[in-house]
Amino acid sequence: MKMSKKERNDLAKIIEQENELILRLGRMIRHGAIIFLACIILCIWGWTGMVDPMLPNISEGVRIVVKWVALFGAIVSGVFTILAFLSHRNGKKSLLAKIDRFQNKK
């Protein structure tokens, strides 16, 4: 099916915008994964009770607060990262379908 010039221009703009959004989503995945790993490290530190050489005099109250906040942060950032990854994968599929349509492939 032949597209008019206006339809091709509109589709080209949509492809460009969607590509920018997918790239931004990739950066969000990377940042979410880094936050997740940092929270996991804090959870391990808080739950195991290891003595940190840099901060050897941390009270047990602070350790309890840190481990629970880190656990909450790990859960939230983990869920966010998984959902962002699924959106990224589906967005790439959609973008490739639009590029095929733009190039008149079936």
C-alpha positions as CSV (number, residue, x, y, z in Angstrom):
1,M,0.0,0.0,0.0
2,K,1.4,3.3,-1.1
3,M,1.6,6.1,1.4
4,S,1.2,9.8,0.6
5,K,4.1,12.2,1.2
6,K,2.3,13.7,4.2
7,E,1.8,10.3,5.7
8,R,5.5,9.4,5.2
9,N,6.6,12.7,6.8
10,D,4.3,12.1,9.8
11,L,5.5,8.6,10.2
12,A,9.1,9.8,10.0
13,K,8.4,12.3,12.8
14,I,6.8,9.6,14.9
15,I,9.7,7.2,14.3
16,E,12.2,9.9,15.4
17,Q,10.2,10.8,18.5
18,E,9.8,7.1,19.5
19,N,13.5,6.5,18.9
20,E,14.4,9.3,21.3
21,L,12.0,7.9,23.9
22,I,13.5,4.5,23.6
23,L,17.0,5.9,24.1
24,R,15.8,7.8,27.2
25,L,14.2,4.6,28.5
26,G,17.5,2.8,28.1
27,R,19.3,5.4,30.2
28,M,16.5,5.1,32.8
29,I,17.0,1.3,32.9
30,R,20.8,1.8,33.5
31,H,20.2,4.3,36.3
32,G,17.5,2.1,37.9
33,A,19.9,-0.9,37.8
34,I,22.6,1.1,39.5
35,I,20.2,2.3,42.2
36,F,19.0,-1.3,42.7
37,L,22.6,-2.6,43.1
38,A,23.4,0.2,45.6
39,C,20.3,-0.6,47.6
40,I,21.1,-4.3,47.6
41,I,24.6,-3.6,48.9
42,L,23.1,-1.5,51.7
43,C,20.7,-4.3,52.5
44,I,23.5,-6.8,52.8
45,W,25.4,-4.4,55.0
46,G,22.4,-3.8,57.2
47,W,21.1,-7.4,57.5
48,T,24.5,-9.1,58.0
49,G,25.7,-6.8,60.8
50,M,29.2,-6.5,59.3
51,V,31.5,-3.8,60.8
52,D,32.5,-1.3,58.2
53,P,36.1,0.0,58.7
54,M,35.1,3.5,57.5
55,L,32.2,3.7,60.0
56,P,32.9,1.4,62.8
57,N,30.7,3.1,65.4
58,I,27.3,3.0,63.7
59,S,24.6,2.4,66.2
60,E,22.1,-0.4,65.8
61,G,19.2,2.0,65.4
62,V,20.8,3.7,62.4
63,R,21.6,0.2,60.9
64,I,17.9,-0.8,61.3
65,V,16.7,2.3,59.6
66,V,19.2,2.0,56.7
67,K,18.4,-1.7,56.1
68,W,14.7,-1.1,55.9
69,V,15.0,2.0,53.7
70,A,17.4,0.1,51.5
71,L,15.1,-2.9,51.3
72,F,12.2,-0.6,50.2
73,G,14.4,1.2,47.7
74,A,15.6,-2.1,46.3
75,I,12.0,-3.4,45.8
76,V,10.8,-0.1,44.2
77,S,13.9,0.3,41.9
78,G,13.8,-3.4,41.0
79,V,10.2,-3.3,39.9
80,F,10.8,0.0,38.1
81,T,13.8,-1.5,36.3
82,I,11.9,-4.6,35.2
83,L,8.9,-2.6,33.9
84,A,11.2,-0.2,32.1
85,F,13.1,-3.1,30.5
86,L,9.8,-4.6,29.3
87,S,8.7,-1.2,27.9
88,H,12.1,-0.8,26.2
89,R,11.8,-4.2,24.5
90,N,8.2,-3.7,23.4
91,G,9.1,-0.1,22.2
92,K,11.9,-1.5,20.0
93,K,9.6,-4.0,18.4
94,S,7.0,-1.3,17.7
95,L,9.7,1.0,16.3
96,L,11.0,-1.7,14.0
97,A,7.5,-2.4,12.7
98,K,7.1,1.3,11.9
99,I,10.4,1.5,10.2
100,D,9.4,-1.5,8.1
101,R,6.1,0.2,7.2
102,F,8.0,3.4,6.3
103,Q,10.2,1.3,3.9
104,N,7.2,-0.4,2.5
105,K,8.1,-3.8,3.7
106,K,5.5,-6.4,4.8
